Amino acid sequence: MNSGSKLLIVLLGAFVFAQGCRHEVDPPPGPRGTPLTVPIPSNFPAMPIPPNNPFTVEGVALGRFLFYDERLSGNNTQACASCHAPQLAFTDNGTRFSTGIDGLEGSRNAMALVNLAWDTRYFWDGRRATLEEQILDPVMNPIEMHETWPNAVAKLQADPAYPPLFEGAFGTTTIDSVLVARAIAQFIRTMISGNSNFDKVQRGEPYLPTIDEQLGIALTQQEGGNPALGLGGQWGADCFHCHPHGGGRMTDGLLHNNGLDSEFTDLGAGGVTGLPQDIGRFKTPTLRNVALTAPYMHDGRFQTLEEVIDHYNSGGHPSSTVDPFMKYTQGGLQLTPEKKQQLLAFLHMLTDMDFVNNPAFQDPGTP
């Protein structure tokens, strides 16, 4: 064999090898379908949309089917929607902890699914950076849906209805976990709550707030603590640091230790990062539809909004990572009973029944 033939064989072998390797590292197919524009309330910022997962009519429709599909669980009894019920603003039926398919309880309260397109960290401990990453976890969690993704995908692939839907949304009939997560993420990003009475006030739309509601709004924007201490206190409710009104989200999306404990059985973000300064820090939940999402806190320890207000009024419990916004060293907020009622009136202003009852977010049935 001459040297030219040997070189040709080597080059052909390299090409075949490269093609095989390329197949292994290729990203999944991109979006395909009819572009969809999702309306954003005028008091919200522009929505950040991942370049590899823009909205399509087909993608959102597919994600909605998957969100309600119980075959993503090990025994085909639980879907994403099982722990995120529409009538409770997509939380878990008022229970403190969700129960998985094997009858085991988790250790954290199910967070509300609302306005998640603007978040930059997911789960109470902030361990996932994107909605697509977050969606993958509950299926594999042994306490929750307790299924492997290969098994879940195989069940979807075997249903003759699904491959054409994936073809329409992503240009392939081959289903995988990444595409499932992308479709569900598209659907969840459409779940925007922005038509509460407070939104109407922000946008200058016809709604006349009561005196208590007006005073409650003002309280949330005022610093807590005693003005006589010279630390900027205004006898306010001090909500704005972690639940800013601007942007419509009603959360800063950051991690805080809000003084729930002095000793920790759940380390929060500290259990993820291993850093002492993160112990007891949890993601700030949104206040949107908060009157519908009891119980409250990462472990559902408070059953009522009144209990939540009393906790912040007390200043919470000391620890090395407690947030200075808690005003623990100043004796808490020291709100009067009248101010507590005003704050409660404001929190009820954030209920958005148009969101809760939106037919576009309800169970579409089988595909």
N, C-alpha and C positions, 0 to 999 in steps of 0.2 A: 504494500500500500504506500503510495507516495505521500509526501508531506502535505500536499494540498488536500488530499482526501482526508487525512487525519485531522487537519484543521477544520474542515467542513463538519466532520463528525463531532468534534469538540464544541463547535459553535451551535450545532443543532441540539446537542445535549444540554448545553447551557441555556438555550432558549426554552426547551421543554421544562427544565428544572425551574427556571424563573417563572414560567407560566403557572406551574404547580404551586410555587410559593406565593405568587401574587393572588391566587385564588384563596389562599388561607388568610391573607391579611386584607383582602378587599373589604371596604365598608359595606354595610347593607344598602340595598337600593334606596335612592332618594325619593322624595315625594313625587307623586304623580296624581293628577286629577284636576278638579276645578278649583282655582284659587278662591278662598273665602275671606271676606273682610268681616271681622268681628267688631261690632259697635263698642266703642269705649265711652263711658260717661265723661262729660266735659270737665268735671272736677277731678279727673284722673290723669296721670301722665301717660305718654305713649307706652304701649305694651312692648317689652323686649321679647322678640320671637327668635328662637334658635334658627340660624340659617339652614340647618339640615332638617328642620321639622316645622316648616310653615303650615299654616292652616289650609286645608282643602275640604271641600264639601264631603268627599269620600272618606278622608281621614277622620274627621270629626264623627261622622256617622258610624264608622267602624269602631272608633274608641268608645262610643256610647254603648254599642252592643257588648263589647269586651268588659266594660265597667260593671255591667249587670250579669255577666256570664259566670255561673257557679262552677263551671268546669276548670277554672283556674285554681281551684282547691283540690286537695288530695282525694276527698270523698264526694266531690261534686255537689256540695251543699252550701258553699259560701262564695260570694262574689265580693269585689271591692265595695259594692253598695251595701253589703251586709253590715258593715261597721260604719257606714256613712249614709244615713237615712235622709232622704230629701226633706221630710216633714220636720226634721230637727236640724235644719241647715247643714245637713251632711255630717252629723256626728252620730254617735252610736246609741240610739234609743234611750238616752238618759242614764246609761249605766256608767259606773265608775271605771270599770275595766272591761274590755272586750273579751269575749269567750271564743276560742278558736274551734276548729273542727273536731278536736279530740276532747273537748270539754275543759280545756285548760284556760285559765285566766291570764291575761298579760299583766303588766305592772304599771302601764301608763294609760291615760285617758285618750281616746281617739280624738284627734284634732279635727276641726271643721275644715272642709274643703271649700275655700272661697277665696277668690282673687289671688290664687297661687301663682299666676303668671309673673307677678312682680317680685316673688320671693327669690332669695339667693342662697337659702339653706333650708333643709327639710328635716322633719322629725323633731321631737322635743329637744334632742341633744345636738341638732344641727349637723348630723353626720353625713348627709348627702347634699351635693351642691346643685343638682338639677332635678327637675320634676321627673325626667326620664329615668334617672338613677333611682329615685325614691320608689317609683312604681315597681321596680324589680324585687324589692325586699320582702313585702308581705307574703308573696306567693311562696317564697322559700323558707319563711320563718316557721320553725317547728311548733310554735304556740299558736300561730295565726292560721294561714291557709295550708301549711304543711304539705307542699307539693314541690316536685322538682320542675324546673322550666322545661327540660326535654319531655317530661310526661304531659305537662300542660299544653305544650305546643303540639304534641302528637294528637291530643284530643281535638284541638282546633283544626288541625290539618285533615283529620278524618271526617269532619263535618263538611259535606259538599257545599254548604252555603258560604263558608269562610274563604277558601282560596280565591274565588272571584272578587270578594270584597278587598282582600289584600292586593290583588292585581289592580283594582281600580284606584286604590289609595297609594300604592308603592311600586306598582309595575312588576310585581312578582307574585306567583302563586305559592312560593315557598315561604312558610311562616317561621319566624324565629322570635325569640324573646325581645330583641331590640325593636323590632317592628311593632310588636304588641305594646311595648312601653311607649313608643312614639305615638301610636294611635290613641291610647288612653290619655296621654299627656295633652294631645290636641283637644280632646273632649273636655278635660278638666280645665284647661286654659279658657275655654268659653264660659266657664261658670263664674260670671262676674256679678257681684252684688253691688249695686250703685244707685238704688232708688228708695232708700229709707227717707224718713222725714228729715233727718239731719242732712242728707244729700240735697234735698230740696231747698233747705235753708242755705246751704253752701252755694247752690247754683242760682239763688234768687227766684226760685219757682214758687208758685202760690202755696204757701203753708205758713200759718201763723203759730209759732211755738208758744206754749204756755209760759207763764212767768217762771215756774219751776224749771222748765226746759231751758229757758234763756239763762237763768242763774247757774244751772248745771253745766251748760256749755262754757260759761265764764270760769267756773271753778276748775274745769279740766286744764285750763290754760294758765292757772296761777300756781306759783310755787307753794309747796307745803311748809309747815313749820311756823314757829312763833316769830313774828317780826322783831320782837324785843331782843332776840338773841343776836341780831345784827348779821345774820347769814342769808338774808334775802327772802326769808319766809313771808308769805302773804296769806296765811291761813287757807290756802287753796288745796285742791285735791291732787295736784302734782302729777297728773296723768300724761301731760304732753311730752315728757322726756321719752317715754317708751311707746306711747300711743299717739303719735302726732296726727293732727287733723289733715294736714296737707297731703295731697296725693291720693286720698280716698281709701288707703289701706287700713288705717287705724292700728298700725303696728310699725315699729322700726325694723322688725325682722331680725333683730340682734339677740344675743344671749345675755341673760341677766340672772343674778341671784336675788330674788325678791323676798328674801328673809323668811322662807317657809320653815326652815329648820336650823338648829345649831350643829347637829350631827346628821350625817347623810347615809342613808341606805342606798339611795339612787344618786350616783355621782354626777348625773347630767352630762354636760359636755366634757367634764373631767374624766369620765369613763371612756371617752373616745380619744381625747388628746393625751391623757396621762399627765396633764399639767396641773399642779396644785391650784393655780389661779382660776382654773375652769371648774373646779368642784362646786356643785350646787347651782351651776348656771344652766338655764333652760331658755329655749326660744320664746320670744314674746308672742303670744297668740293675738290674733286680731280681735278687736271688740265688735266687729260686725256680727249682727244677729246674736249677740251675746246673751240676750234674754231667752234664747231658744236652745242654748248649747250646754246647759247644766249636765253634770257637775263640772267644777272648775279646777284649774291648775293641772300640772302634768300628771298628778296621781288622783285627780278627781276628789280631793279631800273636802272641798266646800260644795254644799248642795244648793246654795242660794247666792244671789248677788249681794244680799245683805251681809252674808258671812264674808264674802270677798272684800267688801268695803270695810268691814270691821277689821279685817286683817291688815289692810293698808293703813287704816286709821291708827292701829296700835304701833306701827313702825316695824313689825315683824320681829324675828329672832336674830340675835347677833351671830356672826361667824366671820372667818377671815376673808371671805369673798363676798359678803353681803354688799349690795349695791348702795352707794351713798344716796341715791335718789329715794331710798326708803325712809330717810329721815329718822332712823332708829335713835341716833344720838341726841335728837331733839325731842324725843318723846312721841314720835309719830306725827300724824297730820292733825290730830285733835279736832276733827270736824264736829260741829254741833249736830244734833238730830235733824235739824232743818236742812243743813247742808247735805247730810247723807241722803235725804229724800230728793233734794235737787239733783244730786249726782245720779241717783237711781232713775230719775225722770229722763236725764240725758241718755243713759245706757239703753233705755227702752226706745229712744228715738232712732236707734241704729238697726231696729228690726226692719227687714225688707221682705215682705210677704210676696212681692212680685218674683223675687229670686227663688224663694222656697217653693212657690207653686208654678214656676216656669215649666211648661210642658216639654220644652226642649231638653230638660235635665232629667226627666222621669224615665222609668223603665220602658224601653222600646219593644220589649218582648223578644222572641227568638229571631235571629237573622233570617 
